[in-house]
Structures are given as structure tokens and as C-alpha cells.
Amino acid sequence: MANLLRGAVIGRLTRDPHSGNDRENGTYALLSLAVNRKVGDNEETEYVDISVRGKQAESCAEQLSKGDEIYVEGNLALREFERNDKTLDKVIKINASTVQFLKVQKWDGDGGSRNSTQREPEETGRSRGNGRTNGRTSAASGNGRRSRY
């Protein structure tokens, strides 16, 4: 029997990416997302830690900053830790396989253009491993933009 534990989220970065390089796995970027969701008449915010590797990590570190909106898909992990007050807390973590930039503040200053790396909306259904997309996708409502929820 095959096992699968994957997840996908759309949210906003709560801080600038933390990036680095380790000897075993190469380049990495650590992201933290705030994901809003409706529960009845209320809106709740969940926080998700994201780990990105390789070329996608380099793109995230170069292009993203606090407040940017991204789509992430990957393997889920639940991390437990003890806070300073001795209470246990759990954090959802995603080891990203796909990172798609939806709304990036750096791009808004120049009208969102990405020059030679910008793709047409019908080509951007998934990131092709470099994490660089213009945030448009044909997978949503037919208008070329991915819906927020």
C-alpha cells in the first residue's frame, strides 16, 4: 500500500526568507507563511513553516520579502517543540516541491514585469523547479489568475 502525506497552501510571508547553504543538502531557504481561513463567521490564521531546497531556494531568497503571497506544495511534517514556559507546541512544516510566486512586492514597482523570465498565463500551471513565475495560472477561474481560496 502506498503512503502519501502532501499539502498545499496559499499565504503571505510573515518575515523575509532565511537562506543558507549546508554541506549535505546545498542551498536552502526557510519561509514562514500566515494562512487565513474562514471558520463560520470568523477568520483564523494558521502559521506554516516552509523549507525550500536548490534553485527554488535561491529564487525565494532573491525575490521574496515579508508580505509577499505565494503558493506552496510539498510533503507535510509535524514538528513538536517545547516553549520557554515548558508548554508543548506543534508546527506544520512543508518540505516544498513547488513554490509559485503570486504577488511579489518587488515586482509591483515595475508593473509586475519579469522581462525575459515572465511566462504567459497558460504556461504557468506549475513551477518548473526554478520558483520563478509571474503568479498567473490557467488552473483557476478561467481569467488567468489563481483564486485566493
Secondary structure, DSSP 8 states (H G I E B T S, - for coil): -----EEEEEEEESS--EEEEETTTEEEEEEEEEEEEEETTEEEEEEEEEEEEHHHHHHHHHH--TT-EEEEEEEEEEEEEE-TTS-EEEEEEEEEEEEEEEE-HHHHTTTT--GGG---GGG-SS--SS----SB-TTSSSSSB----
